[in-house]
Every structure is written in C-alpha cells, then in structure tokens.
Amino acid sequence: MKINNFRPVNMNPYNKLDKIGKLQAQSVNQKDKIEISKEALEMQITNQYEAERQQRVDELKNKIESGEYKVNPQELAKKMYSYWDDLK
C-alpha cells in the first residue's frame, strides 16, 4: 500500500482559543458610540415644529376633554388595513 503526499494536519485547537480570546479582549476595550444626523441635531436645536405640535396637541386635548372628539371607525379601519397591507 502506497500513500502519497501524507502531511500532518496543522490543527491546534489552542490557536483558535487564543484568537477568540484576543477578539473578546478587543471588544471589551471598545466603547459604545452614538451618532446623530445633522438634520436631527438641527431639529433639536431650533425646535421649529414645537409651536405647531403643541398647538395640535392642545386642540386634541381640548376636544377629548369636552367630548367633541369622535373616532370614525370606517376611516380607522381603512388606515389599519392599508398599514397591514403595506407590510406584506
């Protein structure tokens, strides 16, 4: 029986463990980082929509408290249906 090109397999299980340990050590040293877009920063700084939003919230709040706010069930059902239909 003749065996050609027989070479030992270079498998050392400790090499993999060493690499995993190094990767874990690198990930421990990294810090979390957050980035906010320029548009989001501008919205926070200028609050350009704050007055409009507050006016709308106050209108809805007054309608709810006075009992004038009515939900249209057909319109609500249409919006819910279109939302779930768009997710398909």
C-alpha positions as CSV (number, residue, x, y, z in Angstrom):
1,M,0.0,0.0,0.0
2,K,1.4,3.3,-1.1
3,I,0.3,6.7,0.5
4,N,1.3,9.8,-1.4
5,N,1.5,13.4,-0.1
6,F,0.9,12.5,3.5
7,R,1.3,15.6,5.6
8,P,0.3,16.2,9.2
9,V,-2.8,18.4,9.6
10,N,-1.9,21.7,11.3
11,M,-4.7,21.7,13.7
12,N,-4.1,23.1,17.1
13,P,-7.3,23.7,19.0
14,Y,-5.5,26.2,21.3
15,N,-4.8,28.5,18.3
16,K,-8.5,29.1,17.9
17,L,-9.0,29.7,21.6
18,D,-6.1,32.2,21.5
19,K,-7.7,34.1,18.6
20,I,-11.1,34.1,20.3
21,G,-9.6,35.5,23.5
22,K,-7.9,38.3,21.5
23,L,-11.1,39.2,19.8
24,Q,-13.0,39.3,23.1
25,A,-10.3,41.5,24.6
26,Q,-10.6,43.9,21.7
27,S,-14.4,44.1,22.0
28,V,-14.1,44.7,25.8
29,N,-11.9,47.7,25.2
30,Q,-14.2,49.3,22.6
31,K,-16.7,51.9,23.7
32,D,-20.2,52.3,22.5
33,K,-20.7,55.3,20.2
34,I,-23.8,57.1,19.0
35,E,-24.1,59.3,16.0
36,I,-26.9,61.8,15.4
37,S,-27.6,63.1,11.9
38,K,-27.2,66.8,11.1
39,E,-31.0,67.0,10.5
40,A,-31.8,65.6,13.9
41,L,-29.4,68.0,15.6
42,E,-31.0,70.9,13.7
43,M,-34.4,69.8,14.8
44,Q,-33.3,69.6,18.5
45,I,-31.6,73.0,18.4
46,T,-34.2,75.0,16.5
47,N,-37.4,73.3,17.8
48,Q,-39.0,74.7,14.6
49,Y,-42.0,72.4,14.9
50,E,-42.5,72.7,18.6
51,A,-45.2,75.5,18.5
52,E,-47.2,73.8,15.7
53,R,-47.0,70.5,17.5
54,Q,-48.0,72.0,20.9
55,Q,-51.0,73.7,19.2
56,R,-52.2,70.5,17.7
57,V,-51.8,68.6,21.0
58,D,-53.8,71.3,22.8
59,E,-56.6,71.2,20.2
60,L,-56.9,67.4,20.5
61,K,-56.7,67.6,24.3
62,N,-59.5,70.1,24.5
63,K,-61.7,68.1,22.1
64,I,-61.1,64.9,24.1
65,E,-61.9,66.6,27.5
66,S,-65.0,68.3,26.1
67,G,-66.2,65.1,24.5
68,E,-66.2,66.5,21.0
69,Y,-63.5,64.2,19.7
70,K,-65.1,61.3,17.8
71,V,-63.4,58.4,16.1
72,N,-64.6,57.4,12.7
73,P,-64.5,53.6,12.8
74,Q,-64.6,53.2,9.0
75,E,-61.7,55.6,8.5
76,L,-59.7,53.9,11.3
77,A,-60.3,50.5,9.7
78,K,-59.2,51.7,6.3
79,K,-55.9,53.1,7.8
80,M,-55.3,49.9,9.8
81,Y,-55.9,47.8,6.7
82,S,-53.6,49.8,4.5
83,Y,-50.9,49.7,7.1
84,W,-51.0,46.0,7.5
85,D,-51.4,45.5,3.7
86,D,-48.3,47.6,3.1
87,L,-46.3,45.3,5.4
88,K,-46.8,42.3,3.1
